[in-house]
């Protein structure tokens, strides 16, 4: 199973981080740690990884519904996001395979 689920290249903030700080964003498996993420990115894209920052999203209350059994809540899906800083001179081209 792959640690990296998908890259995040569509958002404005992700694009700004790529241009200014040489940082790339990925959605990764919830159980992956920083060392595993760094190894997976280095192997997949043939680059040198300097640092990895991770954060978790979702899981909070999203929507309240009134049902015959009472009030029920739906929760957001949880996911983990990693921002990977690459060494100077390295870059990832997500659109080369298109």
Z-matrix of the N, CA and C atoms (Angstrom, degrees):
N
C 1 1.450
C 2 1.529 1 108.67
N 3 1.307 2 115.56 1 140.42
C 4 1.453 3 121.38 2 -178.12
C 5 1.525 4 111.13 3 -82.75
N 6 1.311 5 116.63 4 141.23
C 7 1.463 6 122.06 5 178.11
C 8 1.522 7 110.19 6 -76.13
N 9 1.329 8 116.66 7 -38.28
C 10 1.458 9 121.46 8 -179.41
C 11 1.523 10 109.32 9 -86.53
N 12 1.335 11 116.77 10 120.40
C 13 1.460 12 121.28 11 179.43
C 14 1.517 13 110.08 12 -81.28
N 15 1.341 14 116.98 13 -53.23
C 16 1.464 15 120.80 14 177.48
C 17 1.522 16 109.94 15 -164.52
N 18 1.320 17 116.90 16 153.38
C 19 1.468 18 119.83 17 175.06
C 20 1.526 19 110.12 18 -81.92
N 21 1.316 20 115.99 19 154.28
C 22 1.463 21 121.71 20 175.80
C 23 1.521 22 106.71 21 -108.31
N 24 1.326 23 116.71 22 105.49
C 25 1.459 24 120.34 23 -178.37
C 26 1.521 25 111.84 24 -124.28
N 27 1.332 26 118.27 25 -2.37
C 28 1.454 27 120.67 26 -174.17
C 29 1.524 28 113.52 27 -88.96
N 30 1.306 29 118.46 28 -23.66
C 31 1.458 30 119.22 29 -173.89
C 32 1.524 31 111.44 30 -80.06
N 33 1.307 32 115.17 31 155.21
C 34 1.459 33 121.30 32 -179.36
C 35 1.527 34 111.40 33 -67.78
N 36 1.331 35 116.25 34 -38.55
C 37 1.458 36 119.85 35 -179.82
C 38 1.531 37 110.88 36 -67.62
N 39 1.328 38 117.87 37 -40.93
C 40 1.462 39 120.80 38 178.38
C 41 1.525 40 110.57 39 -63.12
N 42 1.302 41 117.09 40 -39.30
C 43 1.464 42 120.88 41 178.67
C 44 1.531 43 111.02 42 -65.98
N 45 1.332 44 117.02 43 -39.76
C 46 1.459 45 121.43 44 178.77
C 47 1.533 46 110.75 45 -65.70
N 48 1.337 47 117.50 46 -40.65
C 49 1.463 48 120.62 47 178.48
C 50 1.526 49 111.16 48 -64.47
N 51 1.324 50 117.43 49 -36.47
C 52 1.459 51 120.98 50 178.87
C 53 1.524 52 110.79 51 -64.09
N 54 1.313 53 117.03 52 -43.64
C 55 1.458 54 120.91 53 -176.41
C 56 1.526 55 112.85 54 -74.28
N 57 1.321 56 117.39 55 -43.67
C 58 1.465 57 120.59 56 -171.75
C 59 1.523 58 114.40 57 -89.50
N 60 1.319 59 117.83 58 -38.24
C 61 1.458 60 120.26 59 -171.74
C 62 1.522 61 114.31 60 -117.92
N 63 1.321 62 117.98 61 -0.72
C 64 1.464 63 122.87 62 -177.78
C 65 1.532 64 110.80 63 59.24
N 66 1.355 65 115.36 64 42.84
C 67 1.456 66 122.19 65 178.87
C 68 1.527 67 108.88 66 -115.43
N 69 1.330 68 115.99 67 140.26
C 70 1.461 69 122.21 68 -178.15
C 71 1.519 70 109.40 69 -123.97
N 72 1.342 71 116.46 70 142.21
C 73 1.457 72 122.10 71 -176.24
C 74 1.519 73 110.70 72 -106.46
N 75 1.337 74 115.32 73 139.97
C 76 1.458 75 122.45 74 179.01
C 77 1.514 76 109.93 75 -138.31
N 78 1.332 77 116.93 76 148.44
C 79 1.452 78 121.48 77 166.13
C 80 1.520 79 105.70 78 -93.24
N 81 1.339 80 116.42 79 128.44
C 82 1.460 81 121.53 80 -174.12
C 83 1.521 82 109.72 81 -124.50
N 84 1.331 83 115.93 82 170.13
C 85 1.460 84 121.49 83 176.85
C 86 1.528 85 109.88 84 -63.32
N 87 1.333 86 116.88 85 146.86
C 88 1.462 87 121.34 86 -178.16
C 89 1.526 88 112.83 87 -63.91
N 90 1.327 89 117.27 88 -30.42
C 91 1.464 90 120.20 89 -175.83
C 92 1.525 91 113.58 90 -87.68
N 93 1.335 92 118.12 91 -4.41
C 94 1.471 93 121.13 92 -176.53
C 95 1.524 94 111.26 93 -75.72
N 96 1.347 95 115.78 94 140.15
C 97 1.457 96 119.67 95 175.45
C 98 1.525 97 109.51 96 -101.81
N 99 1.328 98 117.07 97 177.78
C 100 1.466 99 121.67 98 -173.90
C 101 1.527 100 112.52 99 -64.98
N 102 1.308 101 116.95 100 -36.72
C 103 1.467 102 120.41 101 -179.45
C 104 1.523 103 110.59 102 -66.82
N 105 1.318 104 117.18 103 -43.93
C 106 1.469 105 121.41 104 178.54
C 107 1.524 106 111.55 105 -64.33
N 108 1.325 107 116.74 106 -38.99
C 109 1.461 108 120.87 107 179.26
C 110 1.530 109 109.95 108 -65.46
N 111 1.324 110 117.10 109 -44.00
C 112 1.465 111 120.69 110 179.92
C 113 1.528 112 110.92 111 -61.92
N 114 1.324 113 118.01 112 -43.22
C 115 1.466 114 121.22 113 178.72
C 116 1.522 115 111.32 114 -64.69
N 117 1.338 116 117.14 115 -41.01
C 118 1.473 117 120.75 116 -178.40
C 119 1.529 118 111.17 117 -65.19
N 120 1.344 119 117.36 118 -42.73
C 121 1.467 120 120.84 119 179.37
C 122 1.524 121 110.40 120 -67.37
N 123 1.326 122 117.33 121 -41.19
C 124 1.463 123 120.96 122 -179.88
C 125 1.529 124 111.20 123 -63.38
N 126 1.329 125 117.53 124 -41.25
C 127 1.464 126 121.01 125 179.66
C 128 1.524 127 111.87 126 -71.31
N 129 1.328 128 116.57 127 -43.05
C 130 1.465 129 120.53 128 -174.13
C 131 1.526 130 112.46 129 -70.29
N 132 1.325 131 117.33 130 -41.63
C 133 1.469 132 120.68 131 -173.98
C 134 1.529 133 113.68 132 -109.12
N 135 1.331 134 118.67 133 0.66
C 136 1.474 135 123.26 134 178.03
C 137 1.527 136 111.73 135 56.30
N 138 1.334 137 116.09 136 52.36
C 139 1.465 138 122.78 137 179.32
C 140 1.528 139 108.92 138 -129.39
N 141 1.331 140 116.01 139 168.92
C 142 1.462 141 122.07 140 176.39
C 143 1.521 142 108.99 141 -103.14
N 144 1.324 143 116.51 142 123.66
C 145 1.467 144 122.54 143 -177.04
C 146 1.519 145 109.43 144 -96.08
N 147 1.336 146 116.79 145 128.44
C 148 1.464 147 121.23 146 178.07
C 149 1.524 148 112.00 147 -93.00
N 150 1.346 149 117.87 148 -43.16
C 151 1.458 150 121.06 149 -176.11
C 152 1.517 151 110.10 150 -150.89
N 153 1.342 152 114.97 151 155.74
C 154 1.466 153 121.84 152 176.71
C 155 1.518 154 107.92 153 -133.99
N 156 1.322 155 116.58 154 128.45
C 157 1.464 156 122.92 155 173.26
C 158 1.520 157 107.18 156 -115.79
N 159 1.335 158 117.03 157 137.10
C 160 1.457 159 120.58 158 -179.15
C 161 1.522 160 110.45 159 -123.85
N 162 1.320 161 115.25 160 155.75
C 163 1.461 162 121.91 161 175.66
C 164 1.523 163 109.34 162 -152.60
N 165 1.315 164 115.92 163 151.46
C 166 1.460 165 121.87 164 179.74
C 167 1.519 166 109.40 165 -109.00
N 168 1.331 167 115.43 166 142.52
C 169 1.453 168 121.59 167 -179.43
C 170 1.517 169 110.12 168 -126.87
N 171 1.334 170 115.21 169 158.06
C 172 1.449 171 121.77 170 171.06
C 173 1.511 172 113.68 171 83.85
N 174 1.334 173 114.87 172 -176.10
C 175 1.449 174 121.66 173 177.81
C 176 1.514 175 114.17 174 94.87
N 177 1.318 176 118.43 175 -12.55
C 178 1.458 177 120.91 176 -179.79
C 179 1.511 178 111.90 177 -81.31
N 180 1.323 179 116.10 178 175.38
C 181 1.456 180 120.31 179 179.15
C 182 1.523 181 109.62 180 -69.67
N 183 1.309 182 116.17 181 130.91
C 184 1.444 183 120.28 182 -177.36
C 185 1.516 184 111.40 183 -108.51
N 186 1.316 185 116.65 184 -47.50
C 187 1.446 186 119.84 185 -169.60
C 188 1.521 187 109.27 186 -147.08
N 189 1.315 188 116.32 187 140.05
C 190 1.451 189 121.68 188 178.00
C 191 1.522 190 108.67 189 -108.45
N 192 1.344 191 116.29 190 132.31
C 193 1.462 192 120.74 191 178.45
C 194 1.519 193 109.14 192 -123.33
N 195 1.322 194 116.09 193 139.87
C 196 1.457 195 121.29 194 172.38
C 197 1.518 196 108.28 195 -94.04
N 198 1.321 197 116.60 196 121.46
C 199 1.453 198 121.46 197 178.99
C 200 1.525 199 108.67 198 -121.85
N 201 1.327 200 116.48 199 177.75
C 202 1.466 201 119.83 200 179.73
C 203 1.523 202 111.26 201 -68.53
N 204 1.334 203 117.33 202 -22.86
C 205 1.457 204 121.02 203 179.48
C 206 1.524 205 112.25 204 -92.43
N 207 1.323 206 117.60 205 0.04
C 208 1.456 207 120.77 206 -179.65
C 209 1.519 208 111.30 207 123.70
N 210 1.301 209 115.84 208 -163.18
C 211 1.463 210 121.48 209 -177.78
C 212 1.530 211 108.77 210 -86.94
N 213 1.323 212 115.92 211 133.22
C 214 1.468 213 120.13 212 175.61
C 215 1.521 214 108.93 213 -125.47
N 216 1.323 215 115.73 214 151.38
C 217 1.452 216 121.96 215 -178.48
C 218 1.523 217 109.66 216 -116.94
N 219 1.311 218 116.45 217 141.32
C 220 1.452 219 122.04 218 171.80
C 221 1.524 220 107.19 219 -103.70
N 222 1.308 221 116.72 220 142.58
C 223 1.460 222 120.77 221 -178.71
C 224 1.518 223 110.54 222 -107.38
N 225 1.323 224 115.79 223 152.72
C 226 1.464 225 121.36 224 174.16
C 227 1.521 226 109.21 225 -68.94
N 228 1.316 227 116.73 226 152.60
C 229 1.455 228 120.39 227 173.34
C 230 1.525 229 108.80 228 -71.91
N 231 1.311 230 115.90 229 142.76
C 232 1.458 231 120.04 230 179.57
C 233 1.524 232 109.82 231 -94.53
N 234 1.322 233 115.87 232 145.44
C 235 1.449 234 121.57 233 174.32
C 236 1.514 235 109.11 234 -152.91
N 237 1.325 236 114.96 235 164.03
C 238 1.458 237 121.45 236 -179.14
C 239 1.514 238 108.25 237 -117.70
N 240 1.333 239 116.00 238 134.73
C 241 1.462 240 122.65 239 -178.59
C 242 1.522 241 108.16 240 -116.13
N 243 1.329 242 115.65 241 138.87
C 244 1.458 243 121.25 242 178.19
C 245 1.521 244 109.46 243 -123.00
N 246 1.325 245 116.34 244 134.59
C 247 1.456 246 121.71 245 174.11
C 248 1.526 247 106.37 246 -110.74
N 249 1.334 248 115.22 247 117.25
C 250 1.456 249 122.33 248 -173.38
C 251 1.525 250 109.04 249 -106.11
N 252 1.339 251 117.04 250 125.45
C 253 1.456 252 122.75 251 176.22
C 254 1.524 253 108.54 252 -95.82
N 255 1.326 254 115.86 253 126.47
C 256 1.456 255 121.07 254 -178.98
C 257 1.521 256 110.69 255 -97.69
N 258 1.317 257 115.20 256 160.52
C 259 1.464 258 121.28 257 177.47
C 260 1.526 259 109.25 258 -67.87
N 261 1.322 260 116.01 259 157.27
C 262 1.465 261 120.93 260 -179.52
C 263 1.529 262 109.50 261 -61.01
N 264 1.322 263 116.31 262 133.45
C 265 1.455 264 121.82 263 179.63
C 266 1.516 265 114.18 264 95.61
N 267 1.333 266 118.14 265 -20.63
C 268 1.469 267 121.25 266 177.43
C 269 1.511 268 109.78 267 -87.60
N 270 1.326 269 116.08 268 147.71
C 271 1.462 270 120.68 269 174.71
C 272 1.525 271 108.85 270 -153.31
N 273 1.323 272 115.63 271 158.84
C 274 1.458 273 122.63 272 179.63
C 275 1.518 274 107.55 273 -115.25
N 276 1.327 275 116.26 274 130.21
C 277 1.467 276 121.08 275 177.21
C 278 1.533 277 107.94 276 -108.19
N 279 1.342 278 116.20 277 101.74
C 280 1.459 279 121.07 278 -178.69
C 281 1.523 280 112.22 279 -71.23
N 282 1.312 281 117.61 280 -23.13
C 283 1.464 282 121.02 281 -171.78
C 284 1.527 283 113.34 282 -99.09
N 285 1.312 284 119.24 283 7.58
C 286 1.469 285 120.96 284 -177.71
C 287 1.524 286 112.54 285 -70.95
N 288 1.329 287 117.68 286 -28.50
C 289 1.469 288 121.15 287 -176.56
C 290 1.528 289 112.57 288 -86.24
N 291 1.306 290 117.35 289 -3.72
C 292 1.478 291 120.18 290 -177.68
C 293 1.501 292 110.42 291 -80.33
